[in-house]
């Protein structure tokens, strides 16, 4: 199987997905470090932050799954990505 021929908007979508996953990973690392050091004091604000992070990761996974499925069909003509208002 050869390399996938990607259009510029597809490459941009992958770059944005990568940035989202990096940001989510950074947030998870910070939470893990706080928890391991005993400095994580769980409160309603922390729960909201973790909930937002969970939603962000879920949205990113959904967008990436959509991209992969569309790429298999080799067209983005009728694809709607989460958060895409165009």
TIGUMI-372619 format. One line per 2 residues: number of its first residue (from 0); their letters; for each residue y, x negated, z negated of N, C-alpha, C, O, CB. Coordinates in nm, 4 decimals, always signed. Glycine has a CB too. Layout:
BEGIN
NUM> A> Y/X/Z/Y/X/Z/Y/X/Z/Y/X/Z/Y/X/Z; ...
//
This chain:
BEGIN
0> XX> -0.1170/-0.0843/+0.0000/+0.0000/+0.0000/+0.0000/+0.1244/-0.0896/+0.0000/+0.1340/-0.1827/-0.0799/-0.0008/+0.0963/-0.1222; +0.2185/-0.0615/+0.0888/+0.3381/-0.1424/+0.1006/+0.4486/-0.0951/+0.0081/+0.4320/-0.0006/-0.0690/+0.3867/-0.1417/+0.2424
2> XX> +0.5615/-0.1631/+0.0178/+0.6771/-0.1284/-0.0642/+0.7367/+0.0024/-0.0147/+0.7340/+0.0312/+0.1049/+0.7830/-0.2412/-0.0614; +0.7893/+0.0797/-0.1049/+0.8522/+0.2065/-0.0719/+0.9900/+0.1806/-0.0138/+1.0686/+0.1056/-0.0716/+0.8613/+0.2977/-0.1960
4> XX> +1.0197/+0.2413/+0.0988/+1.1491/+0.2271/+0.1635/+1.2464/+0.3241/+0.0969/+1.2372/+0.4450/+0.1182/+1.1389/+0.2536/+0.3175; +1.3382/+0.2732/+0.0176/+1.4294/+0.3578/-0.0585/+1.5680/+0.3609/+0.0032/+1.6175/+0.2604/+0.0542/+1.4380/+0.3100/-0.2019
6> XX> +1.6297/+0.4782/-0.0025/+1.7679/+0.4930/+0.0419/+1.8596/+0.4553/-0.0743/+1.8160/+0.4466/-0.1891/+1.7965/+0.6392/+0.0917; +1.9871/+0.4332/-0.0428/+2.0808/+0.3861/-0.1451/+2.0934/+0.4854/-0.2609/+2.1049/+0.4433/-0.3760/+2.2182/+0.3612/-0.0828
8> XX> +2.0916/+0.6170/-0.2330/+2.1030/+0.7141/-0.3428/+1.9779/+0.7139/-0.4309/+1.9857/+0.7440/-0.5500/+2.1270/+0.8553/-0.2867; +1.8638/+0.6802/-0.3731/+1.7414/+0.6698/-0.4520/+1.7465/+0.5460/-0.5418/+1.7051/+0.5507/-0.6577/+1.6179/+0.6644/-0.3597
10> XX> +1.7966/+0.4378/-0.4882/+1.8117/+0.3153/-0.5668/+1.9111/+0.3386/-0.6798/+1.8893/+0.2932/-0.7921/+1.8578/+0.1975/-0.4774; +2.0205/+0.4096/-0.6506/+2.1189/+0.4435/-0.7544/+2.0558/+0.5293/-0.8635/+2.0819/+0.5082/-0.9819/+2.2393/+0.5172/-0.6927
12> XX> +1.9727/+0.6260/-0.8242/+1.9057/+0.7130/-0.9215/+1.8123/+0.6316/-1.0106/+1.8058/+0.6548/-1.1313/+1.8268/+0.8245/-0.8496; +1.7405/+0.5370/-0.9521/+1.6522/+0.4509/-1.0319/+1.7323/+0.3619/-1.1262/+1.6916/+0.3397/-1.2402/+1.5647/+0.3645/-0.9402
14> XX> +1.8455/+0.3110/-1.0791/+1.9298/+0.2263/-1.1644/+1.9825/+0.3066/-1.2827/+1.9861/+0.2565/-1.3951/+2.0476/+0.1666/-1.0835; +2.0235/+0.4309/-1.2583/+2.0724/+0.5158/-1.3670/+1.9599/+0.5458/-1.4661/+1.9817/+0.5454/-1.5873/+2.1309/+0.6473/-1.3108
16> XX> +1.8412/+0.5715/-1.4150/+1.7260/+0.5966/-1.5016/+1.6971/+0.4749/-1.5880/+1.6685/+0.4878/-1.7071/+1.6023/+0.6333/-1.4182; +1.7044/+0.3582/-1.5286/+1.6823/+0.2344/-1.6042/+1.7855/+0.2206/-1.7159/+1.7506/+0.1858/-1.8287/+1.6884/+0.1117/-1.5104
18> XX> +1.9126/+0.2477/-1.6850/+2.0173/+0.2383/-1.7877/+1.9914/+0.3356/-1.9019/+2.0104/+0.3012/-2.0185/+2.1552/+0.2655/-1.7263; +1.9482/+0.4570/-1.8688/+1.9186/+0.5569/-1.9720/+1.8028/+0.5116/-2.0614/+1.8086/+0.5258/-2.1836/+1.8851/+0.6923/-1.9071
20> XX> +1.6987/+0.4575/-2.0002/+1.5848/+0.4112/-2.0795/+1.6208/+0.2908/-2.1662/+1.5734/+0.2797/-2.2793/+1.4684/+0.3758/-1.9881; +1.7037/+0.2013/-2.1145/+1.7493/+0.0858/-2.1928/+1.8302/+0.1340/-2.3132/+1.8122/+0.0839/-2.4242/+1.8344/-0.0108/-2.1050
22> XX> +1.9190/+0.2309/-2.2918/+2.0001/+0.2835/-2.4016/+1.9120/+0.3514/-2.5064/+1.9327/+0.3333/-2.6264/+2.1053/+0.3826/-2.3482; +1.8152/+0.4284/-2.4619/+1.7240/+0.4947/-2.5558/+1.6430/+0.3919/-2.6333/+1.6241/+0.4057/-2.7542/+1.6298/+0.5911/-2.4812
24> XX> +1.5956/+0.2898/-2.5651/+1.5205/+0.1840/-2.6324/+1.6044/+0.1106/-2.7354/+1.5561/+0.0763/-2.8433/+1.4671/+0.0856/-2.5311; +1.7307/+0.0868/-2.7015/+1.8212/+0.0204/-2.7954/+1.8398/+0.1069/-2.9206/+1.8370/+0.0557/-3.0325/+1.9583/-0.0082/-2.7282
26> XX> +1.8584/+0.2361/-2.9017/+1.8739/+0.3266/-3.0156/+1.7481/+0.3295/-3.1022/+1.7565/+0.3284/-3.2250/+1.9069/+0.4677/-2.9669; +1.6328/+0.3331/-3.0382/+1.5071/+0.3328/-3.1137/+1.4892/+0.2025/-3.1905/+1.4425/+0.2034/-3.3044/+1.3882/+0.3547/-3.0197
28> XX> +1.5260/+0.0905/-3.1290/+1.5168/-0.0383/-3.1992/+1.6069/-0.0416/-3.3218/+1.5674/-0.0921/-3.4268/+1.5536/-0.1531/-3.1050; +1.7283/+0.0124/-3.3086/+1.8202/+0.0153/-3.4226/+1.7643/+0.1014/-3.5354/+1.7709/+0.0629/-3.6521/+1.9578/+0.0680/-3.3793
30> XX> +1.7091/+0.2179/-3.5008/+1.6494/+0.3036/-3.6031/+1.5308/+0.2360/-3.6708/+1.5138/+0.2450/-3.7923/+1.6054/+0.4360/-3.5418; +1.4494/+0.1683/-3.5908/+1.3326/+0.0987/-3.6463/+1.3750/-0.0131/-3.7406/+1.3161/-0.0294/-3.8475/+1.2454/+0.0417/-3.5336
32> XX> +1.4765/-0.0902/-3.7025/+1.5250/-0.1977/-3.7887/+1.5796/-0.1427/-3.9205/+1.5539/-0.1986/-4.0272/+1.6333/-0.2787/-3.7166; +1.6551/-0.0328/-3.9124/+1.7070/+0.0283/-4.0351/+1.5944/+0.0796/-4.1230/+1.5978/+0.0621/-4.2449/+1.8027/+0.1425/-4.0016
34> XX> +1.4953/+0.1422/-4.0630/+1.3822/+0.1954/-4.1401/+1.3032/+0.0823/-4.2056/+1.2656/+0.0924/-4.3223/+1.2896/+0.2791/-4.0494; +1.2779/-0.0253/-4.1309/+1.2004/-0.1369/-4.1846/+1.2736/-0.2117/-4.2952/+1.2104/-0.2708/-4.3828/+1.1655/-0.2327/-4.0738
36> XX> +1.4061/-0.2095/-4.2916/+1.4821/-0.2793/-4.3949/+1.5102/-0.1899/-4.5151/+1.5693/-0.2342/-4.6136/+1.6130/-0.3309/-4.3374; +1.4683/-0.0657/-4.5071/+1.4919/+0.0270/-4.6182/+1.6324/+0.0835/-4.6201/+1.6711/+0.1494/-4.7166/+1.4649/-0.0416/-4.7484
38> XX> +1.7096/+0.0590/-4.5154/+1.8485/+0.1061/-4.5116/+1.8646/+0.2404/-4.4416/+1.9760/+0.2917/-4.4313/+1.9348/+0.0040/-4.4432; +1.7550/+0.2977/-4.3935/+1.7641/+0.4262/-4.3259/+1.7554/+0.5373/-4.4293/+1.6499/+0.5625/-4.4876/+1.6527/+0.4413/-4.2192
40> XX> +1.8653/+0.6009/-4.4500/+1.8702/+0.7140/-4.5425/+1.8825/+0.8382/-4.4565/+1.9882/+0.8645/-4.3993/+1.9899/+0.7021/-4.6461; +1.7754/+0.9139/-4.4473/+1.7671/+1.0276/-4.3565/+1.8560/+1.1405/-4.4036/+1.8494/+1.1811/-4.5196/+1.6232/+1.0759/-4.3437
42> XX> +1.9388/+1.1913/-4.3145/+2.0222/+1.3077/-4.3446/+2.0335/+1.3936/-4.2192/+1.9741/+1.3609/-4.1164/+2.1638/+1.2645/-4.3955; +2.1082/+1.5019/-4.2263/+2.1198/+1.5942/-4.1137/+2.1781/+1.5248/-3.9904/+2.1360/+1.5525/-3.8781/+2.2068/+1.7140/-4.1526
44> XX> +2.2738/+1.4356/-4.0107/+2.3332/+1.3633/-3.8977/+2.2300/+1.2761/-3.8286/+2.2262/+1.2704/-3.7057/+2.4511/+1.2774/-3.9446; +2.1459/+1.2077/-3.9061/+2.0407/+1.1251/-3.8479/+1.9424/+1.2116/-3.7699/+1.8994/+1.1742/-3.6608/+1.9672/+1.0458/-3.9575
46> XX> +1.9073/+1.3262/-3.8251/+1.8146/+1.4158/-3.7567/+1.8727/+1.4610/-3.6233/+1.8003/+1.4696/-3.5241/+1.7821/+1.5374/-3.8447; +2.0018/+1.4897/-3.6199/+2.0666/+1.5297/-3.4950/+2.0650/+1.4153/-3.3932/+2.0428/+1.4371/-3.2741/+2.2112/+1.5746/-3.5220
48> XX> +2.0887/+1.2939/-3.4417/+2.0880/+1.1780/-3.3530/+1.9503/+1.1569/-3.2921/+1.9385/+1.1329/-3.1720/+2.1317/+1.0527/-3.4285; +1.8478/+1.1655/-3.3729/+1.7110/+1.1485/-3.3234/+1.6764/+1.2624/-3.2265/+1.6101/+1.2400/-3.1252/+1.6095/+1.1445/-3.4419
50> XX> +1.7210/+1.3830/-3.2574/+1.6962/+1.4962/-3.1684/+1.7637/+1.4736/-3.0327/+1.7032/+1.4994/-2.9287/+1.7468/+1.6274/-3.2325; +1.8889/+1.4256/-3.0331/+1.9589/+1.3963/-2.9069/+1.8866/+1.2867/-2.8287/+1.8738/+1.2948/-2.7065/+2.1049/+1.3538/-2.9346
52> XX> +1.8402/+1.1855/-2.8993/+1.7661/+1.0771/-2.8354/+1.6380/+1.1305/-2.7723/+1.6039/+1.0937/-2.6599/+1.7335/+0.9661/-2.9371; +1.5676/+1.2166/-2.8438/+1.4458/+1.2764/-2.7917/+1.4747/+1.3569/-2.6657/+1.4001/+1.3487/-2.5681/+1.3804/+1.3651/-2.8975
54> XX> +1.5823/+1.4346/-2.6675/+1.6200/+1.5122/-2.5492/+1.6552/+1.4210/-2.4321/+1.6178/+1.4478/-2.3179/+1.7384/+1.6041/-2.5814; +1.7266/+1.3142/-2.4613/+1.7673/+1.2187/-2.3578/+1.6463/+1.1524/-2.2926/+1.6408/+1.1379/-2.1704/+1.8596/+1.1118/-2.4174
56> XX> +1.5502/+1.1125/-2.3745/+1.4289/+1.0512/-2.3219/+1.3510/+1.1539/-2.2397/+1.3010/+1.1215/-2.1320/+1.3412/+0.9951/-2.4369; +1.3404/+1.2765/-2.2891/+1.2691/+1.3812/-2.2152/+1.3350/+1.4088/-2.0806/+1.2661/+1.4223/-1.9795/+1.2630/+1.5100/-2.2976
58> XX> +1.4677/+1.4174/-2.0787/+1.5407/+1.4395/-1.9532/+1.5187/+1.3249/-1.8558/+1.5019/+1.3463/-1.7357/+1.6903/+1.4564/-1.9805; +1.5191/+1.2031/-1.9088/+1.5008/+1.0860/-1.8237/+1.3597/+1.0827/-1.7660/+1.3413/+1.0523/-1.6481/+1.5289/+0.9574/-1.9025
60> XX> +1.2616/+1.1136/-1.8474/+1.1230/+1.1178/-1.8002/+1.1081/+1.2262/-1.6934/+1.0409/+1.2051/-1.5925/+1.0251/+1.1437/-1.9182; +1.1708/+1.3422/-1.7155/+1.1645/+1.4498/-1.6170/+1.2285/+1.4072/-1.4847/+1.1740/+1.4337/-1.3776/+1.2338/+1.5756/-1.6712
62> XX> +1.3434/+1.3416/-1.4926/+1.4106/+1.2944/-1.3715/+1.3259/+1.1911/-1.2979/+1.3152/+1.1948/-1.1753/+1.5473/+1.2349/-1.4064; +1.2665/+1.0998/-1.3722/+1.1827/+0.9974/-1.3104/+1.0585/+1.0592/-1.2471/+1.0179/+1.0189/-1.1381/+1.1422/+0.8919/-1.4139
64> XX> +0.9982/+1.1563/-1.3143/+0.8820/+1.2257/-1.2593/+0.9193/+1.2989/-1.1310/+0.8445/+1.2960/-1.0333/+0.8242/+1.3244/-1.3622; +1.0347/+1.3641/-1.1314/+1.0827/+1.4319/-1.0104/+1.1005/+1.3316/-0.8985/+1.0582/+1.3560/-0.7855/+1.2152/+1.5060/-1.0372
66> XX> +1.1627/+1.2191/-0.9289/+1.1839/+1.1161/-0.8269/+1.0514/+1.0689/-0.7675/+1.0377/+1.0574/-0.6457/+1.2600/+0.9970/-0.8864; +0.9561/+1.0423/-0.8525/+0.8264/+0.9924/-0.8047/+0.7584/+1.0967/-0.7167/+0.7037/+1.0638/-0.6114/+0.7349/+0.9553/-0.9236
68> XX> +0.7620/+1.2226/-0.7604/+0.7000/+1.3282/-0.6808/+0.7687/+1.3454/-0.5464/+0.7029/+1.3648/-0.4442/+0.7024/+1.4594/-0.7568; +0.9010/+1.3383/-0.5469/+0.9762/+1.3507/-0.4220/+0.9509/+1.2299/-0.3327/+0.9349/+1.2443/-0.2115/+1.1270/+1.3655/-0.4504
70> XX> +0.9472/+1.1115/-0.3919/+0.9240/+0.9898/-0.3138/+0.7879/+0.9955/-0.2440/+0.7716/+0.9427/-0.1340/+0.9323/+0.8650/-0.4046; +0.6925/+1.0587/-0.3076/+0.5607/+1.0732/-0.2448/+0.5701/+1.1578/-0.1179/+0.4947/+1.1376/-0.0227/+0.4606/+1.1367/-0.3435
72> XX> +0.6628/+1.2519/-0.1183/+0.6826/+1.3362/+0.0004/+0.7815/+1.2719/+0.0974/+0.8001/+1.3204/+0.2090/+0.7325/+1.4760/-0.0406; +0.8447/+1.1629/+0.0547/+0.9375/+1.0844/+0.1368/+1.0642/+1.1605/+0.1772/+1.1199/+1.1351/+0.2840/+0.8667/+1.0374/+0.2606
74> XX> +1.1097/+1.2526/+0.0937/+1.2349/+1.3214/+0.1233/+1.3023/+1.3635/-0.0063/+1.2359/+1.3990/-0.1037/+1.2104/+1.4438/+0.2140; +1.4333/+1.3592/-0.0061/+1.5109/+1.4090/-0.1198/+1.5899/+1.5331/-0.0795/+1.6759/+1.5788/-0.1548/+1.6062/+1.2996/-0.1730
76> XX> +1.5617/+1.5873/+0.0373/+1.6428/+1.6956/+0.0933/+1.6587/+1.8133/-0.0013/+1.7697/+1.8644/-0.0161/+1.5820/+1.7434/+0.2219; +1.5531/+1.8575/-0.0650/+1.5610/+1.9762/-0.1502/+1.5330/+1.9469/-0.2963/+1.4988/+2.0378/-0.3719/+1.4651/+2.0800/-0.1017
78> XX> +1.5467/+1.8233/-0.3367/+1.5188/+1.7854/-0.4746/+1.6398/+1.8105/-0.5624/+1.7526/+1.7779/-0.5255/+1.4772/+1.6388/-0.4828; +1.6159/+1.8681/-0.6777/+1.7212/+1.8881/-0.7774/+1.6835/+1.8064/-0.8998/+1.5789/+1.8291/-0.9606/+1.7396/+2.0407/-0.8136
80> XX> +1.7676/+1.7126/-0.9354/+1.7417/+1.6287/-1.0507/+1.8112/+1.6872/-1.1723/+1.9193/+1.7446/-1.1587/+1.7882/+1.4843/-1.0254; +1.7518/+1.6744/-1.2923/+1.8168/+1.7230/-1.4137/+1.9552/+1.6625/-1.4284/+1.9725/+1.5415/-1.4137/+1.7318/+1.6908/-1.5370
82> XX> +2.0530/+1.7456/-1.4570/+2.1894/+1.6988/-1.4755/+2.2658/+1.6786/-1.3464/+2.3823/+1.6391/-1.3493/+2.1882/+1.5722/-1.5511; +2.2024/+1.7049/-1.2326/+2.2692/+1.6887/-1.1025/+2.3402/+1.8182/-1.0683/+2.2761/+1.9200/-1.0420/+2.1673/+1.6501/-0.9899
84> XX> +2.4728/+1.8144/-1.0686/+2.5524/+1.9345/-1.0435/+2.5966/+1.9473/-0.8993/+2.6740/+2.0373/-0.8666/+2.6727/+1.9353/-1.1321; +2.5499/+1.8606/-0.8131/+2.5938/+1.8642/-0.6730/+2.5120/+1.9591/-0.5909/+2.5362/+1.9738/-0.4711/+2.5871/+1.7271/-0.6119
//
